[in-house]
Amino acid sequence: MLKRHFFSLLLIAITSIVISGCDLFDKVDDVTFDGEIVEEGVIEGSRSDKGVISYEENIDIEAAKNPEVARFSNKIKDFEIRKITFEITEFKSSALKVNTSGALFYIKSSSKVLLAEVKDFNITSAFMNAVSFTLPANESELKELSALLKADKKFNLLFTGTLSAPVTFKFKIVIDAKIVAETV
């Protein structure tokens, strides 16, 4: 009698685990890892006929440039962008000080969405001090960019603005993300 009750309880427990635990078995096949997606670009500002020094630079953020993301490319279940950083890595100008006022957009369905804006930002100082800036993106913007990475494995950024003097500078964008992928 005791064996019969034990067997019944065991059978009920196993059945409930199998029925309700399907998600648990799905998660066993998942791998979660931290990854950085790094892209570099160049901005050149030269004086126009009207004396204005402006720039416009597009850069594609491609998740597959990260070897781990590339390895699981067709099995990515989720991207979670935690932060985006920007750093000036090279700087060439005859001016002692160069400032910029501009904006950074991401492109969604061929529309520009503002991600960050600067006014009178000292590029010279940022380069000389090797400062890395975290862009002030809010949570909904990071979620939207994460969704673009999940769907297309890439998104486009657009830098636009004006400069106080002619300059050429290289920059690096780093996307810090948590990635979930299926292993099977």
C-alpha positions in Angstrom: 0.0 0.0 0.0 2.8 2.4 0.9 4.7 1.6 -2.3 1.5 2.2 -4.3 1.1 5.7 -2.8 4.8 6.5 -3.2 4.6 5.3 -6.9 1.5 7.5 -7.5 3.1 10.6 -5.9 6.2 10.0 -7.9 4.2 9.6 -11.2 2.3 12.8 -10.4 5.5 14.7 -9.7 7.2 13.6 -12.9 4.1 14.4 -15.0 3.8 17.9 -13.5 7.5 18.6 -14.1 7.3 17.4 -17.7 4.1 19.3 -18.4 5.1 22.6 -16.7 8.8 22.3 -17.2 9.0 22.5 -21.0 10.4 26.1 -20.7 13.0 24.8 -18.3 14.2 22.3 -20.9 14.3 25.1 -23.5 16.5 27.2 -21.2 18.9 24.3 -20.8 19.7 24.6 -24.5 20.4 28.3 -24.2 23.8 30.0 -23.6 24.0 33.5 -22.2 27.2 35.5 -22.7 28.5 39.1 -22.5 29.8 40.6 -25.6 31.1 43.8 -27.1 30.4 45.0 -30.6 33.1 47.4 -31.6 32.9 49.7 -34.7 35.3 52.4 -35.7 34.7 55.4 -38.0 36.3 58.7 -39.2 34.8 62.2 -39.2 36.3 64.8 -41.4 35.3 68.4 -41.1 36.5 70.9 -43.7 35.4 74.4 -44.4 32.6 74.8 -46.9 32.1 77.7 -49.4 30.0 79.5 -46.8 32.7 79.1 -44.1 30.7 76.5 -42.1 32.5 73.4 -41.0 30.1 70.5 -40.9 30.1 66.7 -40.9 27.8 63.8 -41.5 29.0 60.2 -41.0 27.1 56.9 -41.2 28.3 53.8 -39.4 26.9 50.4 -39.4 26.9 48.5 -36.1 27.2 44.9 -37.1 26.8 42.3 -34.3 28.5 39.5 -36.3 31.9 41.3 -36.0 31.9 39.8 -32.5 33.3 36.3 -32.9 30.9 34.8 -30.3 27.9 36.4 -31.9 29.0 35.2 -35.3 29.3 31.7 -33.9 25.7 31.7 -32.8 24.4 34.1 -35.5 21.4 32.0 -36.6 20.5 31.0 -33.1 20.3 34.4 -31.3 17.2 34.6 -29.2 17.8 37.9 -27.5 20.1 40.9 -27.3 20.2 43.3 -24.3 22.3 46.4 -24.9 23.4 47.6 -21.5 25.4 50.7 -22.6 27.0 52.4 -25.6 30.3 54.1 -25.2 32.2 56.6 -27.5 35.9 57.3 -27.6 38.0 59.5 -29.9 41.1 57.4 -30.9 42.9 59.7 -33.3 42.9 63.5 -33.8 44.4 65.7 -36.5 43.9 69.4 -36.6 46.1 72.6 -36.8 43.8 74.3 -34.3 44.8 74.0 -30.6 41.1 73.5 -29.6 38.3 72.1 -31.6 34.7 72.0 -30.4 31.6 70.4 -31.9 27.9 70.7 -31.6 26.0 67.8 -33.1 23.7 64.9 -32.7 23.8 61.1 -33.0 20.8 59.4 -34.5 19.9 55.8 -35.1 18.0 54.8 -38.2 14.7 53.0 -37.8 12.6 52.3 -40.9 14.4 55.1 -42.8 13.6 57.6 -40.0 16.2 59.3 -37.8 15.7 58.8 -34.0 17.8 61.1 -31.8 20.1 59.1 -29.4 22.4 61.8 -28.1 23.2 65.5 -28.5 26.2 67.6 -27.6 26.7 71.4 -27.6 30.2 72.9 -27.6 31.9 69.6 -26.8 35.7 69.9 -26.6 37.0 67.2 -29.0 40.7 68.1 -28.3 40.4 67.6 -24.6 38.4 64.3 -25.0 41.2 62.9 -27.2 44.1 64.3 -25.1 42.6 62.8 -21.9 41.6 59.5 -23.6 38.1 59.8 -22.2 35.5 57.2 -23.0 31.9 58.5 -22.8 28.8 56.5 -22.1 26.0 57.8 -24.3 22.9 59.0 -22.4 20.5 56.6 -24.1 17.4 55.8 -22.1 16.1 52.3 -21.4 13.5 52.4 -24.2 16.1 53.5 -26.8 18.4 50.7 -25.7 15.5 48.2 -25.9 14.7 49.4 -29.4 18.3 49.1 -30.6 18.4 45.6 -28.9 15.4 44.7 -31.0 17.0 45.9 -34.2 20.1 43.8 -33.4 18.0 40.8 -32.7 16.0 41.1 -35.9 18.7 42.3 -38.4 22.0 41.7 -36.5 22.9 45.3 -37.2 21.7 48.9 -37.1 22.9 52.2 -38.5 24.1 55.3 -36.6 24.3 58.8 -38.1 26.6 61.5 -36.7 25.8 65.1 -37.8 27.1 68.4 -36.6 29.3 71.4 -36.9 32.9 72.0 -35.9 34.8 75.1 -34.7 37.9 74.3 -36.9 38.9 71.9 -39.6 39.6 68.5 -38.1 39.9 64.8 -38.9 39.3 62.4 -36.0 38.8 58.6 -35.6 36.4 57.3 -33.1 35.3 54.0 -31.6 31.8 53.0 -30.6 31.5 50.0 -28.2 28.1 48.3 -27.6 28.1 46.4 -24.3 25.5 43.6 -24.5 24.2 40.5 -23.0 23.3 37.9 -25.6 21.2 34.8 -25.3 21.5 32.1 -28.0 20.3 28.5 -28.5 23.1 25.9 -28.5 21.1 23.2 -30.3 
